[in-house]
Structure formats: C-alpha cells, structure tokens
Amino acid sequence: MASTKRTLGRQELEIDKFRVEGNWAKTYDLAIQLVSKNPTKNHYCNLILGESILERFLLNHSLTEKAPSASIKELKEAEKLLHDALSEADFEQVVLEGRLLLAKIHYVLCKYDETFEWLSKCNLNQLKHDQLSIRQMKLAAEGFTLRGLCYEKRLNEQSMKKQKTDYEKLIFESFELAGDLILKYYKEQESVSAPFEMSGELIEIAVQRLPFLHIQSGNPATAIAKLRKILQALDSPRSSSMKQILCRQLAEILLRGTCESTYKEPIDNKNLTAATNNNEFVPHNLLEEALLLLLISESYANRDAVISRSPDDEPARVRTIQSASAVHDLMAISLVQRQQFSFLAETYERAMKYSFGVFHTWFQYGLSLMCARKFRRSLLVFKECARIDPNHVLVHLMMARISLENLDMIDEGIEYGMTALGLTKEEYLRAKCYMTIGIGYSMKAERSKLLEEKKRCRQQALDWIQKAREGDSKDPLIMFHLALCLAQNGNVNKAFVYAKSLVQARPDSVNALHLFALLLTAKKQWTDAAKILHTAVAHDPNNFTLLFTQVKVAEVAYGLEEAVVRCKNILDMWRKLYEICPPDRTSEPSTQHAMSQVQTTDMTSDKASTSLKNSMGHGRMDVEETFSVIDSATLSSGAPRQTISQPWMMLLYIWTRLAELYILLNRIGDAEECLHEASTISSSTYHYMYMKGMLSLKKRDLVEARECLESALAIYPNHWKTLHLLGVTMSQLDHYSLAEKMLRDAIELDPSNHEVWSSLGCVLEKLSRFEESSECFAAAVDLEAHSPVLPFSVIPQSFSFC
C-alpha cells in the first residue's frame, strides 16, 4: 500500500513552489536536474515532466477542443511519463496527482470513457480538503470539473427522462464541489507571490458553469451570491483574467436575470458603516452594481489588451477583442437605458487602441457618438466603418442620415444615399435608400434660393419617395414623408388622404398628428385642427414646436387674447422644466450631466435632459433652425450658429413670440417689456432684431425699423419674414424699387406665402405696374385658399417616426 506522506528535499520544495506559481518551464528544467542527481526520485520526476508537458500544451491549446494531430505525439509522451510515475509511485499524493493528470490528457484526446475511469480511481468525493496542498486543490477542482463535463457528454446520449434527471443532479453536484474547492484554492493562493495567471481553463469553466446551473434550476439569487463570494476571494493581481470574466458574468446576470424588486445589496447593514468609513464605494441598487462590475471588467480588458499586430499574437488579440466586446455590449444595454451616451462613447473610445479593423466596435462607437450629439466625430467614425466594410449598407445610410439631419451637408447626404442604393438588392433596404434620397432633395429644395431649382428639387423628392412607397407600402415613416412632400408641393388634398390614413394607423405619432393638423388649417377647418393639436400635445406635452403651432391656431381661430394666454402657459412650462436645474447659458445641456462616476443618482433624475429632448420636438435639427421654422422661416444652410445654449434660446423665442402678439394687440408697453426680457438673454439674435424692427414699425419709427431689420438680415440673410417686413418698411419710406427687391427675395425663399405676394402686389400697384400687380393679387388669393397656418416646414424631416 502506498504511503500517505513523503519527506520533501530542497529541490522538491522548489519544484512544488514553481508548480503552484505555474512556471512550467522552470519546473521542467528542475525536474531534469533532479533525476540526473538522484535517480531514486525517478517516479516523482516522471510525474513532474509529464505534468509540465501537459500544462505547457494547455497554455497554447484549448482543453475543450480536439487536440491537433501534430500535438498528439507530445501528449502521448506526457501520458507515458505519467504511467511510468504511477507504476513506480509509493506515495498516495503522487498517485492522486498522476491519475488526475491522466484524466486531463484523456479528455484532451476526446477519450471520455477513459477520463471517467481515471477520475473514478481518484475517489474525489472522499478527499479531505484540509490535507490537500495548493496544487492538489487545483487538480482536485479540475477533476470535479472534468467529471461534470463527462456527465454532460453522457447526458446528451440519454433518451429517458429519468436518466437525464439523474445525470443533471450528478452534473450539478460535480460543479458545486468544484466551486467549493475553487473558493478554498483562491483563498490559499493569496500567500503565493508569482507573476503568472493561476486559474487555468478548467477552473474558468467551473466558475462560469456553476452560476448557469443555479439559474437553470431557478435560483438566480444563489448564482449571484456564489459569484460575489468568488470575486471577494480573488484578491490576487494574478487573477485579473478571471476577475474580468466573472465581473462581466455577474453583471450580465444582474442586468438580464434580476429585477429591482428581488435585488439584494452585496453588503449587509452591519458592514455598511465600516465600508463607508474606509471610503469604499458600496452600490445601493442593481444598476450601480452592474455598472461597477462592468467598469472593473473593462479596466482589466483594457489593461491586458493585446495590441500587437504580429501574426503570432493574432489568437490572443482576437480573445481580447471578443472579451472587451462582450463587456461593451452589456455597458451599452445599461447606459442606453439611462441615456448616458457620452459616457458610453468614452468607453468605446478607450477600446480604440486595440480595435483597429474591428467593425462592430467602430460601428457601436459611431452610434454612441451620434446619440451623444457629437455628429461630426460620428460621421468620421462611420467613414472608418465604410473603409473596413465598404459594402455595408447601414453604414452609408447612417452617414446619409447624419449629413442630412444634423450637419446640413445635403449634397453629401444624397451621395451617401445613392451609394447605399447601389450596394443592396433587398427591397426594404432599397426603399429606405429611396426615402433617404427623397428627404435629401426635399431639404435641398427648402434651402434653395432659386425658384426653378426649388421646384425641380421638390419634384425629385416626390419621385424618390414615391419609389420608396412602391418598395415598402407599409412603412409609416415613408407614408409620412410622402404626405409631407405632397403637402409641400401644393397637393393638399392627396396629402390629406395619406395623413388621415397615417393618423388612423398610428394615432400616437406626434409628427403625423402635427402634419394632419396643418393640413386641416389649409382646409380652414380650425376647430378640428385645434382638437388634433390638443391630442398631439397630450402625447408630447413638452414639444415646443407643437405648442407654438397651437398658439398660432388659437390666434386665428379664437383671437389674439387666447393666443397670449397659451403663450404665457408655454413660458410657465419652461420655468417648471428648468427651475430645479437652471441651464448654463453657454454650454449644451446634454453635456452638463455627463456621468463621471459609477454612482447613478443623476441617472435616475433625468428630468432636465428628457425635457430638453422633448422640447426640441424630437427633430434633431439645430435649435436655430427649429426656431426659424417655428417662425415660419425657410430652413437654410445660412442659419446662424448661436453660442447660447438651447433652453435659453427657447426662452428668448418665447419672449419674442409674446412680444409679437402684444404688438398685434397694440399693447406697446407689454411688447417692450417682453423685448427687454429677451435682450437680457441676447440682443444679437435675428429673432430679437426682427421683433424690435416690428415694434418700431408699429410705433411709426420707420428709420429705426429699417436699421433693426437690416441688422437682422446681416445676422441671417435668408429669413424671409425679415425680408418681407423690410419690404413693407421700404414701401412706407417710398423706396418702392428697394421694396420690390426685398419682397421678390422673400418670394424666392418661400414662394407659397400669400402675404408676401399680396405685399408685392401693393408695391407694384404703387409703381403703376397694374398687370403685374393683379397677377400677384391673384396668386395671393389662390395660395391663401390652401395655405396652412404655418409652413409645412415647421415639421422636422426626421428619420425616426415619432
């Protein structure tokens, strides 16, 4: 019978030290030296040599994959050495280790029955854990893992339900025992100082499989507790790879398998005070813990990333990318729910150092930058995506969307859409491309200063969107843009039919309701329009574009006093939205609350950021352009870029709109007070100068009115309302030729406005050009019959249906 104990010499102690540390090259060399000096240690040296060959093989090959034929000879050599060691061994410790190592070899060789036989000889269930060395603990844990894997192989071969249930219990028991030994192994190895990773693939399999089995049996809380215990035991810096995997796995269980009502904090109240006194961060909710784990996992992934482009390092680099991508995807799930796009973009930016040529990471980075409203950087990132994969249709569609919707790069956006169209034959994707190109031509028409070019672009837009409709007749976004395009082309009746069908199909769509309401005003059905707008505002109460349309309808349908009341309500709503968190006058609100730490207090209190997004009407246009379309202006690439933040610009517009209503009511004093409030925000915007010119004209101060309006034009030359009012002012100053020039420029910008045509008719009449004057009046009457209360351009040409 083999002895249970053996006395170790100095060299054997040194060999055991290197075995624990995982330094197999040094272990192999020392074993060769030992056998040459002391042949009586031959059995022990054979064990060490066989183990070293096996472990060095496993460093470069996966244990769960079939061994390559070129390596079979190497494994056979290790098997022979271990058999020789067992034949000569007289110590139980050597016998146990040899059998466990032979089981590993047979598993690598896909000989699962032989693996199970060697494991059965080890009597794993009878081992006394307290008497095992650190190395033996690891081998025993690996033995339990191998036994569980072998049971899984047998489970797949069973057909009877009872047999499957029995095997499932044995699998669970094996991995549970492996987990207990792994916890003890991690605690014991803290005293070992070594630069090597000490886990190994089998240990990682056991640690990852055990929580899965608990979840499969309906005990996710137990799985979370197990993972927390293991993570607490992993204090050694050599376990970074294992920590990275476990942190990600625990975060995934928390995000996908746990709800807030069943969540339990990782630290009890008894230890909470001690942790706080030590300046330790203690997560208080599910999201905080998940983000903390993901940040830890990401930090390990970034620190240990393989950035070498050498072919020899390619497998390690691929593993780095796969591991980091899994973490980033989970972070995207958690951060997007809280609209923390800037923080997510920073996370992807840190991954760029090892993500050269990795399409998924670059594409996600571009999307996060886009959501964080960093559009120019997002476009550059998508261009890199197009370089990596030139045939990816969605990349070109995203570039087209950013160019058209956010960067005012109309021609480039149309070109990207054309490129995307040439890359796909899928009908639904071609429909999206057609729609994108159509939106591009529609935007080009709005920005065109020449009447003929405007008509040509609008017709092209209609043609492309009709093609999109033919390709995908059920897409509500395509139907919306078709109705909008028909309305802008003057075909109100046909647009009305499409808009009515769209509202019936999607009664919750704010943009569809808004368009339908404007079409009703074009038909002079004021009461119905007011009801539709009331419904739209109920769906999106913080949509300022809708609210200002509601003010305009109230002005026409119910009178100026009612419009003033509604405008004051908008002012009160603005104050309520920003009274808790006043916006900075010179910075974008979206960047003020960027997440700089794991604590999520600001995440759950996102009232200001949500209000801001809603207040822009989900249009994604620059705020100056939003104001210009609310103000019945034509969108233009010449719109000035303000340095004032969006909420303050919105407040400025509220004051100027209220001043306009007071001017129409002839309440000059109230109008002056409103303009004074606006001037405290900014006196150098075209809104303010335009309204100041209107007030001066009302007071019959024609010279000051002319100066103010010319200043407004210097800021924004394509504001047709300023051109119209300046033309009226010039006419009253008896400068009829200049007045005609200004009015014709206004018509070039917005040929569908009946008020400008009427004013031009009056000027031509004073110039005794009666035939031209009558034509202008006829055009004004014809346009007024089907003109909406505001131009259809107030509705944003969005790429998302809302």
NORGI-V177556 format. One record per run of one state. SS is the DSSP state (a for helix, b for strand, c for the rest). FROM is the first residue (numbers start at 1). TO is the last residue. If there is no record, write none. Layout:
[[SS;FROM;TO] [SS;FROM;TO]]
//
This chain:
[[c;1;2] [b;3;3] [c;4;9] [a;10;21] [c;22;23] [a;24;37] [c;38;38] [a;39;60] [c;61;68] [a;69;88] [c;89;90] [b;91;91] [a;92;108] [c;109;111] [a;112;122] [c;123;123] [a;124;126] [c;127;128] [a;129;131] [c;132;133] [a;134;155] [c;156;160] [a;161;191] [c;192;200] [a;201;216] [c;217;219] [a;220;233] [c;234;236] [a;237;257] [c;258;268] [a;269;277] [c;278;285] [a;286;303] [c;304;310] [a;311;337] [c;338;340] [a;341;354] [c;355;358] [a;359;371] [c;372;374] [a;375;388] [c;389;392] [a;393;405] [c;406;409] [a;410;423] [c;424;426] [a;427;447] [c;448;450] [a;451;471] [c;472;475] [a;476;488] [c;489;491] [a;492;505] [c;506;509] [a;510;522] [c;523;525] [a;526;539] [c;540;543] [a;544;557] [c;558;559] [a;560;578] [c;579;588] [a;589;591] [c;592;600] [a;601;604] [c;605;606] [a;607;615] [c;616;622] [a;623;630] [c;631;645] [a;646;664] [c;665;667] [a;668;681] [c;682;685] [a;686;698] [c;699;701] [a;702;715] [c;716;719] [a;720;732] [c;733;735] [a;736;749] [c;750;753] [a;754;766] [c;767;769] [a;770;785] [c;786;791] [a;792;794] [c;795;802]]
//
